[in-house]
Structure formats: structure tokens, C-alpha cells
């Protein structure tokens, strides 16, 4: 895996922490924030345990940095996704602390959808001589589906006496999972998040480990952009200009656009040339991924909210194969129609069949599956009433993803990633 971006200057890195319950995800984030001076003095005081019978601050409970809900502190688990921000002289970071409990897998999927990398924690003290937990395998599967770079932080190594044999055993167990799922070149690092060993600094306890500490790995990890020039802008709003022209506003999901560029309007397939690019800051000759702009075309075309302005190679589809993470407590019913939302576009959808459901013990593909229930991960065939962008998730994550919504309850039923369009 390449760690440096092409220009040698790492940008903002968005990453999640994942793994099973009590593997130390919240503590790790607290340690990263504490060691990088990302906590204010009053925050440090608030998370310090008070010694019994005195007013002195005792040991810092770093997990409380992210476990802010009262129910989280009472139960000692993470329930909601907590986002934190910090920076080093080399890079800025946005961290999402995802719940480890199976009940909250949907929260982990939400966090992963906006991440570049996943730090999957494994409690070395509980896994020595045992296999990986099902939830660790599930999180590894989701990281693969989302196309995230994977770092495996083998935590609580201090409780194993810093045993290199334990580290190698767990590394080999995860490597088998990675090969099954097709995760490329996961990075392994032995840590003790509670004490900071191999987190922001190297520890003398691991002379057998010759790699960098976790923070250095994150500082140098490549967060590659999507294809430059492959332009996509889902239209959020049509604006009538004072001079009578129309502008089409939205956030550029991928690629770049410039004045004079020929674009296509999907799903109609009409083409036009970009005449102007505007924002609240004025007019621009070009714009790039992540910018919110309004685009004026050189001629009148039929464009409305839900359409997409795109570079001319883009195409649409009404049928595709996708990976799904089922997020609804209501199981899928054959023949039931859902609403599919891709960007700003919504249409009716039907799951036409299950290719396979991923079993979480051996990660086998169960081809004879007939249903989908909460937390299932599956490959399915989908048919649509109206066409949507045919981008695959592997090529363009921003427009290759979608959600299914139960029209009756308005609940999000599944998060999906297009793998192959008809």
C-alpha cells in the first residue's frame, strides 16, 4: 500500500475506529487527542477520575472523550457515532468513533460512508489462542465494501506481556480474513492505547516490531481523490437568475468542471456547454470536488432537482448488482418495493433477488439465502422504475452509493454500493 499521496502532501484524513465491544476504540481516540494536544485543559479535568476521599484528580479515563452520552457512560459502551477533530504539524484528521456492539452496526456503516480509512482494534488479551470475534469480521467486511484502507491496531498488548507470539497469532488470523474478503495490504501495529505505547510514540516494549507508531502511519496514509475530470454534480436546486437565465446549484460530488466544458444532463442525456460557474464568493473559471456552486449553461435544457450534471462519458441504468448492509429491524420481504435515493434523486426500487448473504463465522457466501435481516451483508440484484447514474462504488464512491428507504415507515432499510450496472 502506498502511504504518500502523489504530490507528497497528505491532505485531511477521515478515519473510523471499529472492532468489537471493549476493544478500546474510545480510549484510542482519547489517547490520540491527548498526545497530539487536541484536548483543552478543562476537558482533561472533566475526564479525570477523582480519587476516593480526596479532591485530587486521578487517572484520566480517555474513553470519556468520545463517550459523551449519559447512557454510554453508565453502560461503558459506545452507542452513537462521535466525531472528533485534531491536527499534527503534518496533517489534519476527522475521527469517527463507531459503536462496537452488533446492535449498532448501522451507526458504523454511517460513519464508514464518509471515511478514507478504518482502524480496526482487536483486544489481544482476550483473543490469544482464540479466533476473531464475529463483529470484528463484520467490521472488516464493511471496511472492504466501503473501499477503506485498513489498519489493524492490536490493542492491550501490555496485558499479554508484550508477547510477539500473540501479536503474530492475531495478525495471521486477520490476514486470513483479509485474503477471504480481498482486503489489500492491511497494516498491523501493536499498541496499548491506555498508556500510549506505539500510538503517538514508539515504545521500548516491542523491539520485535520495526514499524512506525499508529499516528505516524495515519499521517502518511494516502487519501486518494476520485478521478480528476470525471465530473458529477447532483442538482439540488434550480435558480432563476435576474437576467432570466437559470443556474443549477449543488455540491460537486466528484471531479472538476470548467467554463467552456461540454457536459451532459442525466437522465435525459441532453448536452450543453458550461457558460459560467458561480458561488456566494463570485464567479470562477473552474471548480472542483467538494465545492458548492451554481452552473449556468449556454442553452436552455430541461433540468430539475434530482438530475445530475456530468462529464459526457456518464451513463444511466435501471438494473444493477449491489452490495447491501441491511439496517432496518424489519426484514426484507420479497416483492416489497422501496424508495432508492442516490444523491438528490429518488425512485422506486425492487430487490429482484439475492446473489448471496455473507456468513460472519467463516465469511462464506451463502447463495441459497431467501431473506435479509438486521445487520446482514449481502449481494443483491436491484431493478428500478427510473434510471439513475450507473457509477460503480469502486470507481466513484460519492455517486456509486445509495440508500433504500421503507416507504411505509420512512426508515432507512439498507445502505448499498453499486458493483455492476446492466
Secondary structure, DSSP 8 states (H G I E B T S, - for coil): ---S-TTS----EEEEEEESTTSSHHHHHHHHHHHTT-S-HHHHHHTEEE-TTS--EEEE-GGGGT--SHHHHHHTS--S-EEEEEE-SS-EEEEEE---SGGGHHHHHHHHTT-SEEEEEEEHHHHTTS---HHHHHHHHHHHHTT-EEEEEEE-GGGGTS-HHHHHHHHHHHHHHHHHHT--S-EEEE-BTTTTBTTTB--TT-TT--S--HHHHHHH-------TT--EEE--EEEE-TTS-EEEEEEEEESEEETT-EEEEETTTEEEEEEEEEETTEEESEEETT-EEEEEESS-----TT-EEE-TT--EEEEEEEEEEE--SS---TT-EEEEEETTEEEEEEEEEEEEEE-TTT--EETT-----TT-EEEEEEEEEEEEE---TTT-HHHHEEEEE-TTT--EEEEEEEEEE-
